[in-house]
């Protein structure tokens, strides 16, 4: 979603470039044959999106996955006062009602919100309820926007939660980025993460339909959300209903 709602990432393959088709035409004398628009996830596979997953896995130098459930960790050596304080400092204020017997953390992405200046917030509940082959939302070229999302963590600590996003226009990848979000402990209240503000690209070549794929993955390679969708960039905002 980064072309429309992504943040400045810590790692990305290059800046969002909606003019890539024009550059191909100028460099090669003929415009690259456009690929038919397909389901976003299928198109993502054809563009070797799995290579990005391999990059995420290669970033892990050590396997730091928990060997015990968080409840077991908290109850272990509970009579050792110094160890108890150390755990409290490490884990912070853990909501015991969110701690389970399962050793694996559970992350639920509750919603994605697009915040644009002078416009009502566009909340995209998970899972998406619209037709996957139609545009999920429309953004005005040149406008300011940022992404905010909420998620819950239960059972255990989630380590190295990452946001990844790839965007295609007529089959050509125009943006690919990753953002390290951090490590989060279980709690009943949802976490909120807000990205930095960005500007929607503008110009004739920027307008049109885009396919995107958004994922949330942790250090252990566990994927908590993997969604494909379409969005549009147009000259004007759509009329508010």
ZITA-V760160 format. One record per residue. N is the residue number from 1. D_LAST is the distance of its C-alpha to the last C-alpha in whole Angstrom. Layout:
BEGIN
n = (N	N)
d_last = (D_LAST	D_LAST)
END
This chain:
BEGIN
n = (1	2	3	4	5	6	7	8	9	10	11	12	13	14	15	16	17	18	19	20	21	22	23	24	25	26	27	28	29	30	31	32	33	34	35	36	37	38	39	40	41	42	43	44	45	46	47	48	49	50	51	52	53	54	55	56	57	58	59	60	61	62	63	64	65	66	67	68	69	70	71	72	73	74	75	76	77	78	79	80	81	82	83	84	85	86	87	88	89	90	91	92	93	94	95	96	97	98	99	100	101	102	103	104	105	106	107	108	109	110	111	112	113	114	115	116	117	118	119	120	121	122	123	124	125	126	127	128	129	130	131	132	133	134	135	136	137	138	139	140	141	142	143	144	145	146	147	148	149	150	151	152	153	154	155	156	157	158	159	160	161	162	163	164	165	166	167	168	169	170	171	172	173	174	175	176	177	178	179	180	181	182	183	184	185	186	187	188	189	190	191	192	193	194	195	196	197	198	199	200	201	202	203	204	205	206	207	208	209	210	211	212	213	214	215	216	217	218	219	220	221	222	223	224	225	226	227	228	229	230	231	232	233	234	235	236	237	238	239	240	241)
d_last = (23	25	24	21	21	25	28	31	33	37	38	36	37	36	33	30	31	29	32	34	34	35	38	39	39	41	44	44	44	42	39	38	37	34	33	31	28	28	27	27	29	32	32	32	35	37	36	38	36	39	41	38	39	43	42	41	44	46	45	47	50	51	50	49	47	48	51	51	48	47	48	52	51	51	54	56	59	57	60	61	59	59	57	55	54	54	51	49	49	48	45	44	43	42	41	43	41	39	42	43	47	45	46	43	40	36	33	30	27	24	21	20	18	17	17	17	18	15	12	11	13	13	15	16	18	22	22	19	18	16	19	21	21	18	16	15	13	13	15	16	20	22	20	21	20	22	22	23	24	25	28	31	35	37	41	42	41	39	41	40	36	35	31	31	29	30	27	28	28	29	32	33	32	31	31	32	33	34	34	36	34	37	39	38	40	38	37	34	32	29	30	27	28	26	27	28	25	25	24	22	25	24	26	26	28	25	22	22	21	23	24	25	27	27	30	31	35	38	42	43	41	39	35	32	29	29	26	25	22	20	18	18	18	17	18	15	12	9	6	4	0)
END
